[in-house]
Amino acid sequence: MKSHKQTNSRVRNIFGKHFNTSVLTIAASVLTLAATLKAEVPELLELVPDAKGYELIYKFNPTEYAANGYLVDNGESYAGTLKRVGYLLKLTDNQDKLTWAFAAMDPFSQNLNQVGVPNSGSGIIQTYVNNLEVCSNTPEVKTGKFEKGNIEFWPNNYSGENAKNIPGATNAFDFGDSAGQPVIGYGSMQVHNYLEKQTILAFNNILSNKNCDLGIGNNIAKSGQPDWTFTSSGKNFKTAEMLVVGQFENLKINKVVKLDTQKISFRGEAKKAFFAPGEPMKFSFTVNFGDQPVPEPPYSLKWTRTGDDGKKTAGAEQVVFGQPVVVTTSLGKPGFVRIQAELVDNKGRIVTQKNSIGQMANIVFDGGAGVEIDKLQPAADEPADFDAFWSKQKAKLAEVPVKCKMEKVSKPGAKVEVYAVSVDCAGPRPVTGYLSIPAGAKDKSLPASANYHGYGIGIQRAPDDGPSNLIHFSVNAHGYDLGKDEAYYNDFFAKIKSNGQIYAFDPKQNSNPETAYFNSMALRVMRSLQFLKSLPQWNGKDLSVSGGSQGGLQTVWAAALDPDVTSANSVITWCCDFAGPTKGRLNGWRPAYVPALNYYDSVFHGKRIKCPIIISRAGLGDYVCPPSGLATLYNNIKSPKKIVWFQGSTHDFVPPNPQEFVAEQK
């Protein structure tokens, strides 16, 4: 945009040196108004003065995108022919140093949804782009004009495989990767200069707010990958901003009245959860837009049906006010079907709204139903030496005395005293966790409980309090040191990877039951209970265990391996029926099956549980822990048992007022 000085000079040249000053002022105002009507993005021009003629299409903060979405969204308002598209990423670190990069190119799509943050409606866009121009203030980025570049935009999970044979790319996560399943996964929004073997800018893990991956240039740090995958670098920046801009021909700006998605209610349900072979299963979906008009063109419900019979079907139905969308399917043998449905707008994007914790979430349904699930049994045979193997592990554990260190971390005078605990154990690391005991408890006066943690690399911190009526031990799964700084835990979790795999997922490590990561975890479970039973305040008779996901798996081990456990509550139990996929059952997110994992499979441990156990949540849409595995576990438990099935519940989500289906055997 021209300065006022330049504009006034131009006016003088046009109208001559004797032009009346008042007329000059009016003329200058008219020209300034005309300039403001032209497409300009001041934030871009400030850094790249030559980047003229651009319109702002989208603006967002990558570290808050999952919570707030776009701060500026003109994607539905603009109509015209897109001639250039550009991306500006600005990052300010904690020392207030600003780093930025701008990449512009010929458009790879005329669909403005596809030039923004990848979503369910934008699809996988992995392509070369023409006439790449790059500007940046950092020497790590090669600037200038280039004949070609390439982009990797998708909402999916992805691997490092160079699927498009991009010249110079490797099987690391760099400028040539491969999108996979699930569709709504980690996510990649990357612009590359493959001619220079360089990532220009990257925004990955796009639904993780501060834990997203953000970077300019190649990542040269030891952690993460060259294209910033797995760096969680978003937390390193005080501010972050991404602008998506475009130059248009014949631009028209349409007035768009946007729906308030917070007013939309969506529910999927079935009258029952369990059916006979071949019986029609009807799933009904209702959408209510609140007091808002029904969108035009209409929104749609997209659905997919998969199942333990290997069949897959899909469809889409327009949403009509007051009329439910009904999806009907069936299953001809024991097992489960899975129904996934999503509300999509008239551009094919999944509709989002803020959830209960303030994050943007897709409006979707993931559930299903079963057929003769009481007939489901493990897909693999139990190892013949199963009991002998565990007798050997107990003997190994017995060789290490139960010695502990207890450091009080609660405040003086607290009614419940909290201790940081470390207990010697067989295997590479001790048992560690936080123990709480009511202050002044008498010997043999209290029941005891242990809680085990889910999968992950989270840091266990000391609680402020604990139960007032029992001894409680919160046990982390790894035996790491307590109270360390973040650098220690980052290093710890990097070191427990095996052959490049996250912990417990290395098939080579898992091929031997004594080298599997689960081995030392199970030893710590048994030792944690031995420690609790050694405390003088324990009443000698009540010992409960609980946990969710990986913690649910440990709960099953605890109840099976220690006969003194008196009750168990296992939530969304992980790793049930590892071998299920070998029989065509839908798989979950868990270590790939190898026979040695049968020693840790909860379905075989379930047979050995003597105490009452409740599986207090089993999701009919949980495909971290497939329902077929949970049903198989339940079928193999011989003690008093109860399982609560939740319709529409995934591993991390339970819908409001869910349908619950209970099975119980006393």
N, C-alpha and C positions, 0 to 999 in steps of 0.2 A: 504494500500500500504506500502511495506517495505521501511524503510529509507535507504539511501546510506550506512550507517554504517552496517546495517544488511546485505545488499546485498554483500558488500565487504567481510564480514566475511564468507558468504556462498560460495563465489567464492574461498576463500582460502581453505576452507574445501574440496572443490571438486578437486582443482588443486594442493594442497600441498603448504608447506611453502616456497619452493624454486622457485615458479612460477615467471616468468619474469614480472616485473612491467608494462611494456608497454602492454603485453598481458592481464594482469589483468585489465588495464584501458579499453581496447577494450571489454573484456568480461562484465565488469560492464555496459558499454554503451548499449550493446545488451540486457542485462537483464532489464535495465531501459526502453528501448524502448518497450520490451515485456510487461512490467508492464503498460505502458501508453496505450497499445492496449487493456488491460483488462478493464472491465466495472468498473468505479469508479466515484463517485460524490463528489468532494472535499468539497462542502458546507455541505453535509450530514456527511462525515467522520469527519469533524472538530467538530461536535457536538456529533456524535454517531460513535466512532472509529470502533466498531464491524460491522457496516452496510456496509460490503464489497460486491463487485460483483453486484452493482446496476447500471443500465443505467438511465440517465435522459430522461424521456419521455416528460414531460411538465414542464415549469416554467412560473409563472405569478405573477403579483402584484394584489391581490384581489381588492384593492382600486382604481385600474385603469383598471380592466379587461374589463368593458363595453366599455371603450374608446380604449384600445390597444390590447385586446385579449391576446394570448400567447406571451411571450417573447422568449421562446424556444418551438418549436412544432415538435417533432419527431414521432408523432402519425401515420403518413402515411409512414414514412421511415423504421420503424422497422418491421421485420417479424421474427417469431420464436414462441416458446412456452413460455408463461409467467408462471413463477414458483412462484414468490412472487411479491406483489405490495405494495408500501409504500407511505405515505403522510407526508411531513414535512411542518409545518406552523411556520414561524418565525415572531414575532411582536416586534417592538421597539416603546415604548411609548414616550411621549413628554419630559420625564425626562431621555431618552436614556437607559431605562431598557429593556433588551432583554428577551422575554419569548418565549419558543419554545416547540413544541411537535412533536414527530414522532410516527406514527402508521403503522406497517407492518402486512401483512396478506396473507394467501393463496389467489390466484386470484379468484374473483367472476365473471370474464368474460375474454375471450381471445380477445375481441373486444376493442382495445385501445381507441376508441372513448368513450366507456362506463366507462373507468377508469379516464377520465379527467373531466373537468367542465361539469356539466349536460347541455344538449342542446336538441333541437327538435329530433335529430336522436338517442340520447342515451336512451330515454324512462325513465320509472320509475323503479329504482333499489332500492328496499327495501328488504334487505335480511340479514340473518346471515352470518358471515364470520368465517373461521376456523383459529386456531393457530395465534391468535392476539398477537403481541408484542408491548409494549408501552414504550417509553422513553420520558422524559421531564425534564426541569430544574425547574419546579414549583411544590410545594407540593400539589397543588390543583388537580393534576393528579396522579392517581394510576398507578405506573409503574410495569413492569414485563411481564411475559408470561401468557396468558389466553387461555383456550380451545376455546372460541368463543367470538365474538363481533358482532356488527351489523352496517350497513350503511344505510343512507337515502340520495340517490342521485336522484334528479329530477329537471327539469326546471319549474315545475308546481307551482301554488298556493297550499297551504296545510292548514290543520286544525290540532288541537291537538288530535283528536280522535285516539285511539290506534288501528289502523286498523289490525295490524298483531299480536295483543295480545302479545306484547313483555313483558316478565316478569318484573314487577316492574314499567312499564311505566304508566302514568296517562293520563288524557284528557287535561293536559297542553301541551305546546309545549316543548317536552323533547326528549327522545330517542325512542319514539314510536308515530309517527304521521300518517297522512293520506293525500296522494296527491290527488288533485282535479283539477278543471278547473279554469282558462284556462291553456293550456299546456305550453305556454310561459308566465310565471307569476313571482312569487316571487323568487322561486328557492331555493334548499337546497343541500348542499354538506357537509354532516355531517358523522363523524366516531364516533361510540359510544362503550363504554364498559358497556353493559347492566348488566353484572354480578356485577358491582360496582355501577350501577345506575348513570352512568357518561357519559357526552359528552366529548370526547377527544379533538376534534377540529371541528370547524363549520365555514362555509362560506355560508351565506344566503343572500337573496335579491341581487342576483349575478350580476344583470345588473344596479346597482346603484352607482358604483364607491365609492366615499368617504362615502356615506350613506349606504354601505353594512353592514351586520352583521358579525363581526369577533370575535371569542373567542376560548380560550383554557381552558378546564375544564368546569364545570358547571357555568353558570351565576348566581351569588348569589346576584346581585344588585337588588334594588327595581324595576327598570325599565326593561322592556323586559321580556323574558321567559327563563327557564333553559337552552335551547339550543341556546340562544342568538337571537332568533327571535324577531324582532321589536326593537332591541337595537340601530341600526344605529351606531354601535361602531367603524366602520371603520375610522371615522373621528378622533378617539382618538389616532391614531397611526402615528408616524412620518414615519415609514417604515413598509411594510408588504410584505411577500414573501411566496409563496406556491410552493413546488416542488412535482411532482408526479414521482416516480421512480419505476423501475421494474428489477427483475432478470429474465434472459431469458435462455432458452436452444435452441441451434441451431440458434442463432441470425444471421440474415442477415440484412444488411443495404442497402436499395434501394435508388437510386437517384430519387428524386421526384421534378419535375418542377411545382411549385405552381402558380396558377392563381393569377393575381392581380385583386382582386374583385372590386377595384375602377373603373376599366374599363368596368365593366358589367353594362348595362342598361336594365331595366325591366319595362314593362308597360302593364297594363291591362285596357281595355276599352270596352264599348258597344256603338252601334250606337245611341241608345236612352236610356232613363232611365225609361220610363213608357209605359206599354203594355196593351193589351186587355187580358181578361181571356183566358188562354190556348194558347196564342200566344207564339211562340218560342222566348226565350231570349238568344242571343248569346253573350258570353263574349270572347274576343280575347286577348291572351297574347303573347307578343313578347319578346325574350331575345336576346341581342346582346353582345357578349364577347369582343367587341372592336377589336383590331388587334391581339388577342390571338387565338391560335387553340382551336377548340371546344373540351371540355374535353372528354377523353376516359378512362374508360366507361362513357357514357353520363350522364349529369345531367337530372333531371326530374322536372316536375311541378306537385306538389301534390295539390289537390283542395278538398274543402268540400262545399256542398250546404245545407243550412238550410233555413227555411222559416216560415211565419206565418200560413202555412197550417200544420205544425208539421212534415213535411217530411224531411228526411236527406239522402243525397247520397254523395259519395266520389269517387275519382279516382286519377290516376296518369298517366302522359303521358311523354315520353322521349322528351327532347328538341332537335330538329333537326334544324341545321343552316338554316336560311332563311324561316322557316316555322312556322307560328303562331300555338299555341295550342288553340283550340276552345272548350269552355265548353258551352253546350246548356241545358237550363232548361225551366220551365214554371211555372205558378201559376194560379190556377183556380178560385180564389176569390179575393176580395179587400185585399190588404196587400203588404208585401215586401218579397223578397227572399234575402238571404245574400250569397255571394260567397267569400270564403277565399281561397287564393292560395299562395303557397310558392315555391321558387326555392330551390331545395335540391341537394346536391352533391351526388357522387356515394357511399357515406357511410350513406346516409339518413339524413345528417345534413343540417339545413337551412343555406344557404349561407349568409354571413354578409358583410357589408361594412360600412365605416365611413359615418355618415350623416353630415348635414350642420353645426352641432355644435360640430363635432369631436368625437361623440360617435359611437360605433359599433351598427349597427342596422340590423335586419333581412331584407332580400330582399323578401318582401311579398306584397300581394294585399288583401285589405279588402273592398269590395264594394257590390253593388247589384242593384236591380231595383224593381219597384212597379207596381201594377195592380189596376186600378180604385181607386187611393188613395184619390180622392175627396169624396169618399163615406165613408171614415173612420170616426167613431164617438167614443166618450169615451166608454170604456168598462163598466164603472160604472155609476150609476145614480147620478146626482148632488144632494147634500144634500138639502132637502126642506127648511132648515133654513140657507142656505148659506149666503144670504145678511144680515139676522138678526145676524148671528155669527160675521160678520165683522163690523156691526154697533156697536156691543158690544165691540169689540176690539178697535175701534176708540174712543168709550166713555171712556174706560179704559185709553187710551193714553191721552185723553183730561184732565184727572184729574191731570196730571203731567205737570207743566208749562215748556215752551221751554226756559230753562236756559242753557247757555253754558259757557265753559272755552276755551279761545283761546290764545295759547302761540306761539308767532312768533319764527320760527326756521330758517328762511332764513337769509342770510347775510345782513348786513347794506348796503343800497343803491341798493338792488336787484330790477330789473324792474318788477318782479313778486314776490309778498310776499307770503310766505308759512307759514301756521299755523298748529300746532297740536291742534286738536279740541276734546272736550268731551261735549256731549249734554245729559242732563238728559232725561230719558226715562222710560216708564212703563216696567216692567219686571226686571230681575235680574241685568242687566248691561246697561250702557249708550250707546249712539252712539259714536264711536270714529273713527277718520280718519284724513287725511291731506287735508286741504283746501288751494287752491291757488287763489289769487286775484291780477290782475294787479295793480301795485303801483299807487296811486293817482286817482283811478277810482272814477268817480263822482256818486252820488246817482242816482239810477234808470237808469243806463247806460249800464248794461251788461246782456247778457243771462246767465243762470246758467245750470250746468250739474252735474249729480251724476253718479259715476261709482261703481259697486258692484263686489265683489270678488268671485272667484271660490272656490270650495271645497278644504280644506286642512288645514294644521297646520303651514303654512308659517308665517313669522314675517313681519309685515308691517313697512317699514322704510321710513323716511322723504325723499321726492323727492328734487332734487336740484332746480327745476324750475316748471313751469306750463304754460298753454296756455296764450297767450298775449291778447286774445280777449274775454275771458269769465271767469266766476267764475266756478271753478271745485272742486268738493268734492269727494275724493277717500275714500270709506267707507269699512272698514273691516267687515266681517260678524258676528263678535263675541262680539264686544264691549270691548275688552281687553285694558289694559293700554298701552299707547304708550311709546317707548323709554326705555323699560326695558331690562335686560340682558337675555341671553338664558335660564338660570335656571328658571326665572319667566315664560317664555312661555312653557317650558317643563312641568312645574307644572300645568299651566293653562289648557293645552290640555289634561293632564292626568285627571284632575278633571271634565272636561265636558263629559267624557265618561259616559255611563249609562248601568248598569248591564253588564259590560264587553264589551259593544259595542262601536264602534267609534261614535262620535257625530251624532245625527239625525237618527241613524240606530237601535235604541232599540225599538222593536215592543211594549213592555209594555209601554214605555214612549209615544210612538206615538198613543196608543189606545185612548187617550183623546186629542182632538185638542187643549186644553188649556195647556196641559203639554208637548206637542210635542216640540222638540227643535226649530222647524221652527216658533213657535209662537212668541218668543221673537225676532227672526231674522226679521220677518215681521213687528213687532212693530218698530224696529230700522229703517227699510226701510222707513216707513211712517214718522217717526220723522226726519230722515235725510232730507226729502223733506220740511217738515215744517221749519226746521232750515234754509235751503237755501232760502226759501221764506221770511224769517224774515230779511235777510241781506239788508241793505239799498242800496247796489250797484245793486241789482237785478232789471231788467227792468220791472218786473211785468207781463211779457207775455211769455217769452221763457224759457222753462224748459225741458231739455232732460235727458234721463236715458239710461244707457248702462251697459253691462256686459256679461261675457261668462260662460257657464256651470252653476254652482250654482249662479254665478252672472247674468246669463241669466234668471234664475228662478226669482231672486229678481227683475230683470228689468220688467218682466211680472207683478209681484205683484205691483210694483210701478205704472206702467201705468194703471192698473186696479183699484187700491185703491185710487189714487189721481187724480181727474179730471183736475187738473192744469197742468199735464204732457202734453207736446205738441209734443214730438216725442220719439220713443224708438228704440233701436238697441239691439236685443237679439241674442247672438251668441251661437251656439251649446247648446240650451236651455235644462236644466236638469229637470227631474221629470215631464215629460209630460205623462199623461195617466198611472198613477200608476197601475191601475187595468188591464192593457193590457194583462199580462200573464194569467189572469183568463179566457180570451177568446182565448187562444192559441197563442197570439202574442209573438214574441221573446222578452225576457226580457233584461234589461240592468243592469248596476251597479248603484244601488240606493236602498233606504230603501224598505224592504219588504212591500207589500201592506197590509194595514189595513184600514177599512172604514174611520177612522178619518182623514187620509191623504188626502181625497177628498177635504177638505177645503183649502189645499195648492196646489192642482194640477193645473198646469198652464193652462190646457185645459178649466177648469171652469172659471179661471180668464180671459182667453183670450176673452171670450164672453162679458166682461165688459170694454174692452179697447175702448176708444173713439178716441185716437190720431193715426196718422200714425205709423206703426211699420214695421220694417224690421228684418227678421231672416236672417242675412247676411252669415251664414254658417250652413248648415245642411249636415252632412256626411252620404252618403249611406252605409258606413261601420262603422258608429259610434254606437257601442253597449254599450256605457255608456248612451247615449241618443238615444234609438232606433228610426229609421226613422218613424215607424208607429205612435209613440207619437208626433213627430214633425209635421207630416202630420195632425194628429188629432187637434193639437193646431192651425195650420194654418186654418183648415176648420172651427174652432169655432170663429175665429176673424172676426168681422163684419166691422171694420174700414178699411181704406186704408192699404194694406198690400203687402209684398213682401217676397219671400223665395228663397234662392239660394242653390240648391242641388249640392254637389261636389262628383263626382265619385271617388272611391278609397280613400276617406277621412275618417279617424277614428277620435276619439275625439281629439287626440294630433298631428295628422299628416295630411298634405295636400300634395299630390304628385306634382312634378313639372309640370307646364302647365296642370292643371287638366281640365277634362271635367266639364263644368258647365251647369246646367239646371235651368232655372229661371221661376217661376210662380209669377204673379203679378195681383193685383186687386186694382184699384184706386177708 
